[in-house]
Amino acid sequence: MILLAVALGNHEEAFIENRFADGLNIIYSNDNNKGKTILIQSIMFSIGNVPIFPTSLEYKRYHFYSKFRHNKRILEFLRSGNSILVREHGLVSLFDSITDFKIFFNEEIFRLPRFVKDGRPTMADLSLFFQTFFLPQDKRNTSTIINGGRFNKSDFNSMIKALINPNYSNLDSLELDVLKTRRKEIIKQIAVLSRRLSFARENPAVARQVLQSVNNVDFQEQSNALQKTNKEISANSTKRNRATNRRCKLQNLVSQLNSLNRSIKIGKVKCADCGSEKIVYSNGEFTFEVSNDIVRREIISSIHAQISNISVAISEYSNEISRLQLELQSRLAAIPAEVTDIIISREAVLNERDNDQKIVELTNEQQLIEQQLAQQELLEGQSIQNTNKRIAEIVDEMKSYYADIDEVENSSIEGLFTKHNENFSGSEEQIFYFSKLVSISKHLKIPFPIIVDCFRDGELSTYKELKMIKEYQGLNKQVILTSTLKTQEYSADKYPSSEQQNAINYSSILSNKLLQSSFCSNFDKILASFNIEVQKSNN
């Protein structure tokens, strides 16, 4: 993907930047507070990243826009709050949540990596995936991820492995757990049946008296397992109910939009100007004029797409519930029988032929499970071995880049992160992140520009900086950097534009005045292209 433009603002103040080149871009200024960080954060926020804006920006007051070229497609994104609009070929799709947009991103832009977290296949969040090519100015910590949330550096490593080898992420730990649990149950059953056969033949008179102790099972272990499965069923049922309710609301919204009903729950159809025939639809973040048939059809089409995605999610929840219910039934079958079942089992103990046949059946099943586990573990071992080799190659390249830039090897670099509580700072931090981003980019071929805010922070020397710039230029991909120059550096025209680099000077912008009224006219045109009805204040 190549960034073509970025903008942010409202009807009172705005800013638009469209001077990006396909190669290396350096946005610089002769002082801080010129808006470089806000611009970089706006790019990422517009495509679903968590907000990391400076506290001086009340970001909830503004719309954030970006325009990318992706292969032969032109994609435009407009975000307000947690709602995102996507425009392509003049058609606008609305996503009411980051979760909905994440599904679109995964299906239409880049397939997000999946990895096993807490024993379950998990799709990477956008904010985690973006850290493969984006480095913000704030919240850096070389020993862990940025803005961790529910993910950690172990998850980042797993995500990288899934990007290296998609099959690595498809290792079904749940299926393996079921097989291993069944193997344990079979071994236990065979042992019990074998004791019953021997005891019944040698002690038929007392077999009846010892039957209960032979059949004893650890009730607490079974109870915990059942409780866990029941909670999982309940959780998935709740998710399915929420998704079903959401689908019903969206279906109701489509119906009411078709009839221009003025009272709906998920959106709000209202009179835009008192007494006029102009009708608008608002989802809380964006407002559209739905008295226009073309706009209304686009909104309805976008909602239908959300309904389709939600239906798929409902089906997945139903499948998971069915699987868990079967697992529950299997566990229930292994629980010690009640008194009536014990009487039946007592007769089975005295019938050696039945027990012997059952042992044969269980032994055959055990052999089949052993073969399946051996085959799966072999595949898993090969996958892990190959993936770990690629990870080692990335880390080795990181070390090589670090040593080349710093001209000193750093033995602390043993992985994609530094050791716990061993956070690099200053120029070491900059070189570490540079080495990491460049190595990941070269090995994984991630089709996104490398974006680094304040790339020379930490008193990075000019000599080392020039080395880094040369490496960025050699990547043959779009790179976007920001830099604040000292007075002497600025006077010496440190970043002249050339075929190798596109220098964008922000020095003329007044401190803390990135947003300006002069951009509002063009920004309103951007909003209009998304069919946005701009709500202007009465002041």
N, C-alpha and C positions, 0 to 999 in steps of 0.2 A: 504494500500500500504506500502511496505517495501523498503526503499532505499538500493540498493546494491552497487552502485558506482556513483562517480561524477568525471568529468574531464573538463578541459578547456585548450585552447591553440591554437597554429597554427604550421606551419612547423618549426619554429625557437625555440619556447619555449612552454612548456606545464606542466601540473600537473595532476596526477591521484590519487584519493583516493578510495580504495575499501575495507577498513578494518571495515566496519560498521557491527554491530550486530543487532539482532531483538529487543533487549530491550533498555536499557539506554546507550547512547553513550555520552561521554564527551571529546570534542576536546579541549586540553589545551596547554598552553605554558608559559614560564617564562618571557615573555615580549610581548609587543604589536607589530603590524606590521609583524606578522608571516604568514598572509594569511588566518586566520580563517574566517573573515568576507567575504572575496572574495569567499571562498569556499561555505559558506552558501548561499550567494547571487547567486552563480552559479547554485546551486540546483534549486532554485525557478525560476530563469530567464529561465532555460532550459525548464520549463513546462509552460511558458507563463506569468510570473509575470513581472511587470514594472521594469526597471533597477534601482537599488538603490546602485550601486557600489561606492566604494571610488573613489575620483577624480583621484587618482594615477593610476587607471586602465583604459586604453583606450579600453573599452570592445568591441567596434565595430571592433577591429582588430582580435577578437578571435571567435572560435567555443566553445559552451558550451554543455556538454553532461551529461546525467544522465540515470541511469538504475534502474528500479523498478520491484519488484514482486507484482503483483496485482491479488489476488486470486491465480489461477494456471497459470496466464499469466506472461510472461517476456516482459516488455515494455521498449524500449530504445528511448530516445529523444535527438535530436541534433539541436541546435538553432544557427543561425547566423543572426544578425539584427532582422527583424520581420518575417523571414521564419523559420519554424520548420519542421524537419523530424521526423517521428515515424517509428520505426523498430520493427516488431513482426514476429516471425517464418521466419526470413530471408527476409521478404517482407518490402519494404520501401514505405511510403506514404509521399507526399510532401504537405505542407500547406504554401501558399505564404503570409499569413497574420495571425495575432493573432485572427482576427474574424473567419477565416476559421478553425483555430486550436481549438477555443472555441467550435465550433459546434461539432468537433470530440470528444473533452473532455467531452462534455455534453452527447453525444450518446454512447461513448465507455468506459469511465472511471468512471464518476460520474455525475448524473443528477443535474445540477446546479439549485439552488432554484430560483423560480420566485415570484415576489412580485409586488404590484401596486405602481408605481412611477408617480407622476403628472397625476394621473387618468388613467394610461395605464399599462397593464401587462408588466413587464420588467424582463429579465434574468440577474442575477448577473454577473458582470464581474469577471474574474479570480482573479484579484488583490484584489477585495473586498472579495471574497469567501476564498482566502488563509489566510485572517486575522483571520479565525476561528481556525487555528492551527500554524500559523507562526508569529514570532515577530522578526523584524530586529533590528539592533543596533541603527540605526539612525531614525530621524523623528518621534520619539515616542511622543505621547500626549494622556494621559489617558482620556481627555475630548472629544476626537473625533477620527476618523479613521486615518490611516496612508496613505499618498498620496491620498487624497480625490478625486480629479478630479471631475467627474460629480456626484459622490455619496457622501453621508454624513452619520453621525451616525444614523440618522433616517432610512436611507436605510439599514444600517447594522442591526438595530433592526428588521426591516421588513423581512430581509433575514433570520434571526434567527427564526422568527416566521414561515416562510415558510418551514424551515428545520424541525421544530417541527411538523407542520401540513401542508402537501402539499395542503390540501383543502383551507387553509387560503389564499394561493396565487391564488386560482382559482375564488375568488369572483370577478365577472365580473362587475366592477364599470361602465363600458360603458353601459352595458345592463340596469343596474339600473337607470342610468342617462336618458336613452331613455324612460324608463317606467315612471319615475317621470315627465319628460318633457311632455310626452303625457297626463299624468293625469292632469297637469296644463292646457293644451290646451282644454281638454274635459270639465273641470269645467268652463273655460271661455266661451266655445261654448254653454254649457247648459244655462249659465246665460244670454247670448245674445239672444238665442232662446226663453227663457222664457219671457224676456222683450218684444220681438217682438210679441209673442202670445198675451200677455196682452194688449200691446199698439195697436195692429192691431184690436183687438175686440172692444176696448173702443174708439179708435180715428182713425177710418179708413180714415178720411178726411185728417189727417196730417201725417199719417204713412210714406207716401212717402217723406215728407220734413225732417223727422228726421232719415231716414234710414242711411245716411252717418255717422252721429255721433255715431249711435249704432254700426256700423261696424268698428269704429276707433281702430287701434292697434298701439302699441309703435314701430314705424318704426326703431328707433335707436337700440333697443334691437335686433330686427330681423336682422338688417344689421350687427351688430357685430357677431351674431351667424353664419350668412351666410359666412362672411369673414373668420372666424375661420375654418369652414368646408372646404371652398375652399382652404385655405392654407394647410390643412391636405391632401386634395386630391392631390395638387401640390407636396407636399413633398414626398408622397408615389409614385407618378408617377416618380419623379426624381430618387428615390431609385430603382424602378423597371427598369427604363431605364439604370441606371448604372449596375445593376445586369445582364440585358440582354446583354449589351455591353461586360461585363466581360465574360459571357458565350460564346458569339460569338468569343471572342479572344481565350478562352481556346479551343473551338472546332476547330478554325483555327490552334492553336498550335498543337493539336493532328494530324490534317491532314498534317501539315508541318513536324512534327516529323516522321510521317510514311514515308514521302518521303525524309527525311533528307534535307529539304529546308534550305538554309543557311541564309535566311532573314526572321525573324519573329518579331512580336512586343512585345508580352508578355514575351518571352524568347529569347535567342540568340544562334543559332547554328553556330559554328565557327570552324576553324581549330585550334586544340590545339598546334600542333607543325608544323611550316611552312614546307610545302611540304610533310607532312605525310598523311596517310589515316585515322588517328585518328580523330574522330568527337566528339565534346562535346556539351552539352546543358547547358546553364546558365540561371538561373532565377533572377540573380542579387545578390543572397546570396550564392547559392550552385552551383557547376558545376559537371555534370555527363558525363561519356563517353557513348554516345548513339550509337556508332558503335557496341556496345555490345548488341545483340538482347534481352537478358534477362533484362539488365538494362533498355533498352528503353521501353520494355513492362511494367515494374514496374512503370516507370514514367508516361506512358500513362494511366495505370490503376488508378494511384493516381489522375491524372487530370480528368479522367472520374468521379471519386467520387466527386471531387469539382464541376463538371458540374451538377451532380445530386443534390448536396446540394443547388447550386445556383438556379436550377429549382424549388426546393421546396420553396425557398425564393421568387422567382418571383410569384409563385402561391399565396403565402400568401399576397404579396403586392397587387395582383389583387383582391383578396377577400376583403381586407381592402378598396380598392378604390371603389368596388361595394357597400360595406356597407355604406361608406360615401356618395356616390351618391344617395342612397336611402334615407339617412337621409336628404340630401340637398333637394331632391324632396319633402320630408315631410314638411320641413320648408317653402319651396316655396309655398306649398299649403295653409299654414297658413297666408301668407302675405295678406294684404287687396287687394281685387280684383280691377282691373282697371274699367274704366267707363262701358264697355260692361258687365263685370261680375256683377257690381252693379245693372244694369237694371234687370239681371236675378234674383239676390238676392231679389230685390224689389218684384218681383212676388211671390217669396217663402215666403216673410213676410206676404203677403196677403192670402197665402194658409195655414191656421192653421193646417190642417190635416197633411201636409208634415212636418211642423215644429214639431208637436207633436210626429210623428213617429221618427223623427231624435233624439229628446230628449230621447225617449225610448232606441234607439240603443246606443246612447252615454252613457246613464246611465248604461246599461248592460256592455258595454266595461269598464267603470270606475270601476264597481264592480269586474270584472275579474282582472284588473290591481291591485286593492287594495289587492286582495287575493294573487296575485303573489308577490307583495312587502312585504306583511306581512310574507309570507312563507320564502322569501329570507332573510329578516331582522332577522327572528327567527334563521335560519341556521347561518347567519353571527354572530349574537349575541352569539350563542352557541360556534361557532368556536373561536371567539375572547376571550370569557370567558375561554375556555379550554387552549388556547394558552397562554394567559396572566398568567394563573396559572402556566404553565410550566416555563415561563420566570421568574416568582417570585421564583420558586424553584431553578433555576440556580443562581439567585442573592443571595438567602439565602445561597446557598452552597458557593458562592464566599465570603460572609461575614464570614462564618464558617472557610473556609480555611485561610482567612486573619487573623482572630482572633487567630487561632491555630499557625500560623507561627510567627506573631508579638506579640502574647500573650496580645494584646490590641484590643478591638473592635473599628472599625472605622465607626462612624455614617455617614460619608460622602458617603459611598457606598450605593447608592439607585438604581442603575441600572448597565447595562453593560459598562457604561462610567461614569466618574465623572461629576460633575456639570460644566456648562459652565465657563470657565476661572478658574477652580479649578483643575489644572493639578498637579498630584502627581509627585514627583521627588525623586531621590536617592533610598534608600532601599524601601520606600513606593511604588514607581513606580514598582519595581521588584516584590514585593509581590502582588500588585494589578494585574499585568499581569499574574503572575503565577496562582493566584486564578481564573482569568477569563478563561484562556486557559484550565486549568484542569477541571473546572466545565462544560464548553462547551463540552469538549471531553467526559466526563462521561455521560452527559445527551443526547447528540445528536449522539453518536457513529460514529463520522466522521472517515472514514477509511484511514486517513493520519497520518503520524508521526507528533508529536509535534516538532517544530523546533524553537529554541530560541538562538539568537546570543547574546553573552555577558550576560549570564543569571544572573550573580552575580554583575553586575555593580551597582554603587551607594553605595559602602561601606557596602554591605550586610554582616552581621556577619556570622562567620563560623557556629555558632549554628543554625541560621535560614536557612542557606544554606543546612545544613545536613538534616533538616526537609523537605525542598523542594525536595531534592534528594530522600529521602525515599518515598515521595508521588509519584514522577515520576516513581520510581521503581514499585510501587504498581498498576500502570495503566495497566500493561500487554499489552503494545503496544510499538512501537518504539518511542524513544525520542532522539533528537539530540541537545546537548547543547554545547556552547563554553565558555571558561573561561580563563582569564589571571591571573596567580598566582603571589603572592609576592615571593621574594627570599626565605624567611623562609618556606613558604608553599611548594614551589617547592622542597626544600631540604628535607622536611619531607615526600615527596611522597604522597601528599594529595589525589590523585585520583588513587589508585591502581586498576588494573583490577581484576575483580572477576566474579562470576556467575551472580551477580546483575548489574554490570556495566562494560562497555567496554571503557577503557581509551586510547585515541589516542594522543600521545605527538608530538607537532609541534615545540618544543624548538630548535631542531637541524637545523631548516630552518633559513637561514640568513634573516635579516630584509629586507622586501620589495623584497624578492627573491623567492616567492612561485613558479613562473614559471621557469622551468629549461630545458636545452636542453636534459638532460638524459631521460626525459619522452617522447621525440618526436617520437621515433620509435614506441612505443606502442600506442601513440596517433594517429599516422598515420594509424595504424591498425584499430583503432576505426572508423576513417573517411572512410577507405576503406570498412568497413563492411556496410556503408551507400551508397556505390558506389560513394563516393565523389572523384572528380578529384582535387587533391591538387594543387593549383596554387602557385608555388614557385617563389620568387623574382629573378631577374637577378643579384642581388648584390653578 
